[in-house]
Amino acid sequence: MSKIGKINISIPDKVKIALSGNTVNVEGPFGKKALSIDTENFDVKIDDGKKISIKPKKDDQNSKRLWGMNRSLLNNAIIGADKGYEKVLELVGVGYRASIKGTQLNLQLGFSHDINFAIPNSIKITVEKQTTIKINGIDKQEVGMIASKIKSFRPPEPYKGKGIKEKGQYILRKEGKKK
């Protein structure tokens, strides 16, 4: 039995859920998301628009494995439609700065050239200070992927901590050479 899969998902007042075939449509104040669920293996029940539950039809090893994952994906879609997801990135280093030029994020990271990152339509990126980037979106996976891609341009180095990191991320520091 899946510990996570057994838990019912409560639906907030602002979020509407519709089940059509093997697609679950979630609509809320932050946007819409369609989620595909295998209806041959799983039973999805919506109780009066207040709770939603997912249960496996068969009791085999494959269904047990996918039960908790499908419940988590459904829960993440509901939370994303209700509140959205946000990641905050910090640029640490002398001369490191970010700005938005049209539909592109312009990063100056100490290279001989600027890095222009095309912002997808489903994601909203804002630059509050020149060293703080906020990434907002409805899809948890997509927000994480964009944050990871931006961080990969200049990962934090262990000696001075220069690079792009998430807010609150711990950087393991190393001691420099001794004479």
C-alpha positions in Angstrom: 0.0 0.0 0.0 1.2 3.5 -0.8 1.3 5.8 2.2 1.0 8.9 -0.1 -1.5 7.4 -2.5 -4.1 6.7 0.3 -4.3 10.4 1.3 -7.3 12.3 -0.2 -6.5 15.6 -1.9 -8.7 18.5 -0.7 -9.7 20.9 -3.5 -9.6 24.7 -2.7 -12.7 26.8 -3.3 -11.2 28.7 -6.3 -10.1 25.5 -8.1 -12.3 23.6 -10.5 -11.6 20.0 -11.6 -13.2 18.2 -14.5 -12.5 14.6 -15.5 -12.9 13.8 -19.2 -11.8 10.3 -20.3 -8.2 9.9 -19.0 -7.5 13.6 -18.7 -8.0 15.6 -15.5 -8.4 19.3 -16.2 -7.5 21.6 -13.3 -8.5 25.3 -13.6 -7.7 28.0 -11.0 -6.8 31.6 -10.6 -3.2 31.0 -11.8 -4.2 29.2 -15.0 -5.2 25.8 -16.5 -3.4 22.5 -16.5 -4.4 19.2 -18.1 -3.0 16.0 -16.5 -3.1 12.6 -18.2 -3.9 9.7 -15.8 -4.0 6.0 -16.9 -7.7 5.2 -16.3 -7.1 1.5 -17.1 -5.1 1.1 -13.9 -6.5 3.9 -11.7 -9.9 5.0 -10.5 -10.3 8.8 -9.9 -13.2 10.0 -7.8 -14.3 13.6 -7.2 -16.4 14.0 -4.1 -18.8 17.1 -4.4 -15.9 19.2 -5.7 -14.3 19.2 -2.2 -12.0 16.1 -2.3 -10.4 13.9 -5.0 -9.1 10.4 -4.5 -7.1 8.1 -6.7 -7.1 4.3 -6.2 -5.6 1.4 -8.2 -8.0 -1.0 -9.9 -5.6 -3.9 -9.7 -3.3 -4.9 -6.8 -0.1 -5.6 -8.7 3.4 -4.3 -8.3 3.2 -1.8 -11.2 0.1 -0.1 -9.8 1.6 0.1 -6.4 4.6 1.9 -7.8 2.7 4.4 -9.8 -0.1 5.1 -7.2 1.8 7.6 -5.1 3.4 9.3 -8.1 0.1 9.9 -9.8 -1.4 11.3 -6.5 1.6 13.7 -6.1 1.3 14.9 -9.7 -2.4 15.6 -9.2 -1.8 17.4 -5.9 1.0 19.5 -7.5 -1.4 20.5 -10.4 -4.0 21.6 -7.9 -1.5 23.6 -5.8 -0.1 25.2 -9.0 -3.5 26.3 -10.2 -4.4 27.7 -6.7 -1.2 29.4 -5.6 1.4 28.8 -8.3 5.1 27.9 -7.7 8.0 30.2 -7.2 11.8 29.9 -7.1 14.1 32.8 -6.2 17.7 32.7 -7.6 20.5 34.9 -6.4 23.6 36.0 -8.4 26.7 36.2 -6.2 29.9 37.8 -7.7 31.4 41.1 -8.7 29.7 42.4 -11.9 27.1 39.6 -12.0 23.8 41.0 -13.0 20.5 40.1 -14.7 18.0 42.2 -16.6 15.0 41.5 -18.8 15.1 42.6 -22.4 11.8 41.9 -24.2 11.1 38.2 -23.9 14.7 37.3 -23.0 16.6 37.2 -19.7 20.0 38.9 -20.1 22.7 37.6 -17.8 26.1 39.1 -17.3 28.1 36.4 -15.5 31.8 37.3 -15.9 32.1 35.8 -19.3 33.4 37.8 -22.3 29.8 37.7 -23.7 26.3 38.1 -22.2 24.0 35.1 -22.0 20.5 35.6 -23.4 17.9 33.1 -22.1 14.6 32.9 -23.9 11.7 32.9 -21.4 8.9 30.3 -22.2 5.3 31.6 -22.4 4.1 29.6 -19.5 6.7 31.0 -17.1 6.9 34.5 -15.7 10.4 35.8 -14.8 11.0 39.0 -12.9 14.2 40.7 -11.9 13.7 42.6 -8.6 17.2 43.7 -8.0 20.0 43.2 -10.5 21.1 40.2 -8.4 17.7 38.5 -7.7 15.6 36.6 -10.2 12.1 35.3 -9.4 10.6 32.5 -11.5 6.8 31.9 -11.2 4.6 29.4 -12.9 1.7 26.9 -12.6 3.8 23.8 -13.3 6.2 22.7 -10.5 8.4 20.7 -12.9 8.7 23.4 -15.4 9.6 26.1 -12.8 12.3 23.7 -11.4 13.7 23.0 -14.9 14.0 26.6 -15.8 15.7 27.4 -12.4 18.1 24.5 -13.0 18.9 25.6 -16.5 19.6 29.2 -15.4 21.8 27.9 -12.5 23.8 25.7 -14.9 25.1 28.8 -16.7 27.4 29.6 -13.7 27.1 27.1 -10.8 28.4 28.3 -7.4 32.1 27.6 -6.9 33.3 26.3 -3.5 36.1 28.9 -2.7 34.4 32.3 -2.9 30.8 31.1 -3.5 30.5 33.0 -6.8 27.8 31.9 -9.2 24.0 31.5 -9.4 22.3 29.8 -6.4 18.8 29.4 -5.0 17.8 31.6 -2.1 18.8 29.8 1.1 20.9 27.2 -0.7 24.0 26.1 1.3 27.3 26.3 -0.5 30.0 24.0 0.9 33.1 26.2 1.2 36.7 25.0 0.9 39.7 26.6 2.4 42.3 28.0 0.0 46.0 27.0 -0.4 48.2 27.5 2.6 51.9 28.5 2.5 
